[in-house]
Amino acid sequence: MKQRLTLLVITVVELVVFLDTTVLNVALPSIGADLGLGESELGWVTNAYLLAFGGFMLLGGRAADLLGPRRVFAGGVILFTAASALAGFAATPLVLMGARALQGIGAAVVIPAQLALLTVTFTEPAAKNRAFGVWSAMGAAGAAIGTAVGGPLTDLFGWPSIFLINLPVGLLAVMFIRVLPADPPRSSADGARLDVPGAVTGTAALLIIGYAIGALGDESNRAVAGGLLGGGLALLVGFLLIESRTSTPLMPLRLFAIRQVSGSAAVNALVGAAHVPTFALLALYLQTTQDYSPTRSGLAVLPVAAVNIVVSRGLIPYALSRLGAWPVLAAGLGLQALAMAWFARLPDHGNYLIDVLPGAVLLGIGLPAAFVGVTVPAVTSVDKADAGIAAGIVNTTQRVGSGIGVTLLLLVADVVTNRSGSPDAYRIGLNTAFAGAAVLALLGAVLTIALLRSRSTSAGSGPAGASTATRSDMAEARRGR
């Protein structure tokens, strides 16, 4: 019973965190009208959350390892909930943007702590497969549900409601914190072991790089964005130098000697780069070429969430037990590639049941398979003391990949649209961007086979496919300490 309550608390918070990455989209016009914001300023209402989410993930992961995942999870939930209340009652643009940034920090702290708690709670392979399956379903479904519910909430109750719905979830999660596994005893030196120079440098690097990537899509700011990108990369190099020399690094570079960690990080960047732009492209297709309302276009992607939940409850745990994580990940990315290739043929006058729904179903199966398949190898191939930072590394790369993917594929769509002489230029541009997303997903599947394929693929190798090769990688990494 306690394990079920633990899973419920963790996964409901997971759903809300990822729901907040997309729930805002259809409410932006209402927010702009109420607070007097233009399009570029509205972009910051979204980006403040996403940049903070990605930028603080490493810090959140290391904090979970040093301070204890339950403490850090509780702190992250409290911050996220308080920031949601602040956003819901924001009367000025500056307060709203600040609240969104605080939400992102809370989310960045919560996610690595969740994964560390799941790893500690579910030690039996079949139970771990089920737990990670449900966790992946909630994360993957969150983006689709956010798109679906944002419109009706805004229409019925106003834009503040999209933030205020987080409050009851956050309060209930805090009330049930005690059901989570207790943290190990904390020594007085734990706080001092936090790598402050690395935290400042690494977080600043990721925030600047994330902003610069997003700004590259604006031609008028491209020169400034390029300069910022160069500065961010220089900070990243400085961060790596600090991490290589400090005795208590924020991101232990020895973890990258473990193939499951470095491989998962690389593949997860492609998971983000492929699937996040797909939701934006699909919304643009439905609203711009098919004249869907924001609410109707949101409901059109609801099958993605429904299929996510059904598949993750039954099929994914079974597949993990029988096949291991890397085949599930490769299959998930392959299904995503098929879905995006299906969307790449969307016509000017589409039929939802024929042209959209099949791709949505494929995406609904592929997303949770990729989420769980890319996460399990990393967090189960390291010591429990490093589970939080391993989760932080893998999830950070997905956030960075998402930013790159959105910028790259929307830019591709824009360039093709402007250069095409066809009267269907806009739709052709979207089709091309969908095809680009399919290529990224397919590349992720290829890298999965190349980097994460275990030498032993039997069911007995465990949920992560943790074969002798994995244990050898871990031994080598420990010797590198």
Sequence and secondary structure as in RCSB ss.txt:
>XXXX:A:sequence
MKQRLTLLVITVVELVVFLDTTVLNVALPSIGADLGLGESELGWVTNAYLLAFGGFMLLGGRAADLLGPRRVFAG
GVILFTAASALAGFAATPLVLMGARALQGIGAAVVIPAQLALLTVTFTEPAAKNRAFGVWSAMGAAGAAIGTAVG
GPLTDLFGWPSIFLINLPVGLLAVMFIRVLPADPPRSSADGARLDVPGAVTGTAALLIIGYAIGALGDESNRAVA
GGLLGGGLALLVGFLLIESRTSTPLMPLRLFAIRQVSGSAAVNALVGAAHVPTFALLALYLQTTQDYSPTRSGLA
VLPVAAVNIVVSRGLIPYALSRLGAWPVLAAGLGLQALAMAWFARLPDHGNYLIDVLPGAVLLGIGLPAAFVGVT
VPAVTSVDKADAGIAAGIVNTTQRVGSGIGVTLLLLVADVVTNRSGSPDAYRIGLNTAFAGAAVLALLGAVLTIA
LLRSRSTSAGSGPAGASTATRSDMAEARRGR
>XXXX:A:secstr
 HHHHHHHHHHHHHHHHHHTTTTTGGGHHHHHHHHT  HHHHHHHHHHHHHHHHHTHHHHHHHHHHH HHHHHHH
HHHHHHHHHHHHHT  SHHHHHHHHHHHHHHHHHHHHHHHHHHHHH  SHHHHHHHHHHHHHHHHHHHHHHHHHH
HHHHHHH TTHHHHTHHHHHHHHHHTGGGS       TTTGGGS HHHHHHHHHHHHHHHHHHHHTT GGGHHHH
HHHHHHHHHHHHHHHHHHHH SS SS GGGGGSHHHHHHHHHHHHHHHHHHHHHHHHHHIIIIIS   HHHHHHH
THHHHHHHHHHHHHHHHHHHHHH HHHHHHHHHHHHHHHHHHHTT  SS  IIIIIHHHHHHHHHHHHHHHHHHH
HHHHHSS GGGHHHHHHHHHHHHHHHHHHHHHHHHHHHHHHHHH  STTHHHHHHHHHHHHHHHHHHHHHHHIII
II  S  SGGGTTTT  HHHHHHHHHHHHT 
